[in-house]
Amino acid sequence: MTSRDILVHRHTRSSRIAISVALLLVLSIPTMPFWAPSGQIRMIVELSCLIAIAQMWNLLAGYGGMVSVGQQAFIGAGGYSLFALSAYGGMNPFLAVPLAVILPTLLAAPSYLLLRKLDGPYFAIGTWVLAEVFRLVTGNLSVVNAGSGMTLRAMGQFTAHQREIGLTILCALLLLVTVGGTFLMLRSRLGLALTAMRDDPVSAASQGVNVGRMRFGIFVVAAMGTGLAGAIYYMAQLRISPGSGFDPYWSSICIFIVMVGGIGQLEGPIVGALLYFFATRLFGHYGASYMIVLGLLTLIIALFSPVGLWGLFSRFRDWPWFPVGHKLQYPR
Amino acid sequence: MKWVDAVIQGLLLGGLYAQYAIGMSLMFGVMRIVNIAHGDLVVLLALIGISLAAAFGLGPGFIMVILIPVGALIGWGLQRGILNHLVGNDPLPSLIATFGLSLALQNLMLTIWQADTRSLDAGPLAIQSVSLAGIQVGVLPLGILAVAALLTWGMHVVLKTTRFGRALRASAADRDAATLSGIDTKVVYAKATAVAVAILGIAAVFQAARTTVSPADGGAQLIYAFEAVIIGGMGSIWGAFAGGLILGVAQVVGSRIDPGWGILIGHLVFLLVLAWRPQGIMSRR
């Protein structure tokens, strides 16, 4: 047998099925306003935002090795950008959504340059301080109505049906950009460097990966994706306030979803987001007791199963949804 | 005079932050671990203290005598049960685990004690004050600052002169070499965390006597402790003390400028130090 006989694959049957189904599902989201009740559309909008935000946190922590407990900084910044662009720029809110990533990007770059001086775990708390700074500054700025927050009045010009069409299109695009974009990036040369960094930053650096620059890039990209999701989420809410937009609870959600789903794997945040979303629908009314369970579950996963549910599943069945590696197949 | 008063009040407030910071500095210095539930443990101990005081009519001094061993026990358990399994080069597992613990603790406290703010009745001590060069200074805040200085000095002496301190410094410098020299690092770590949380028992009583506590306050206290450590310089016990005082002064002076800006000015001073002197003001480097 020569090396020529060995076939190199990326895709497997499971990945072809999963990617087709995922694309079909995402493309069907914009058709929902024509057949689904508004309640379901609201749920899909929320779920899409959760998946996007969690996937960005996964990119940051799982591949970049930067644990952030302050992603709410960019959720709030994205949301507030949209509201301000609509209120002061007089822009159509749907068209303003892509522009809402500018502020998170501009904030992320200097934030990273400041925070990179902090060592490992201190970096995480540093991100939290930044998010608090953004929250307090927003709460003191009268331009954005200080502590009382803003309302997206411009949405009044659209009918409920038009709003749903706009939101569902945005959600489909959000998923394509965050999940699809991460998938494509991980399959590129950049992805190889990222995966090497995930496995061992020091040896990645020795192979010529510029770890510092990669981390900077990831931090900014994650802020953009998170900001985009924040803008869409608060567009659906029609209201934003410093307390909600910069709520540290957003970080709890990210951490729970990614850790339980499976960190450092593209499938993890999707599995985790679905789990969190349906668990909250089922048990959310238990309030604080439900949150205790979420916290303990995160603790248990960190202690006993750092690979998360998807990692556990992968041990039994090698059925990847989004293959980023290669498979060798010997001829029969 | 208004500003002199603000600075003095700030120093006194900083005494409390310095108390939170000692334990964090110790744990990070020895294990490179940050316990995200650090602030929640202060709140938990304070609420236990308040409930004990209400149930048995105990004074703050008694409460402190009870909370110190309770804190040490919690710290020992935390290290043995959770953190010892996660110490390593990768900061992720310990961060995530303590984050989960923080979420669970906060909500557990919310179920037990509800969201009310509570405080500990310090009796006449709470309102006594002395006049220092024309500025009224509360006896209790002065005591808090003195205890913070005493704890920092004590920690310094323990690290420098005792067998336990040597073992701590050895484990911090090189875990494997310390193990080779016959130090059981897991036991050393457990003792370090026990000391860190026991000090939080002291801080909890002062926090509850000086202001109020509610189950959601932990996050802010974690952040203040962290800022104090970074402002002062990582790994320096006296640095954490100085950082706490600077943070306190920044917050009080800030809130005199505009009540909405106090905490924000504290954060900004932290960011400035990070930008200009990331090794901290007390670091020799």
Interface residues (C-beta under 8 A of the other chain):
Chain A: A61 G65 V67 V69 L114 L115 K117 L118 D119 G120 P121 Y122 A124 I125 G126 W128 V129 L130 E132 V133 L136 V137 G139 N140 P248 S252 I255 F256 M259 I263 A288 S289 M291 I292 L294 G295 L296 L297 T298 L299 I300 I301 A302 L303 P306
Chain B: F28 R32 I33 V34 I36 I82 H85 L86 P91 L92 P93 S94 L95 I96 A97 F99 G100 L101 S102 L103 A104 L105 Q106 N107 L108 L110 T111 G219 L222 I223 F226 E227 V229 I230 M234 D258 G260 W261 I263 L264 H267 L268 F270 L271 L274 A275 P278
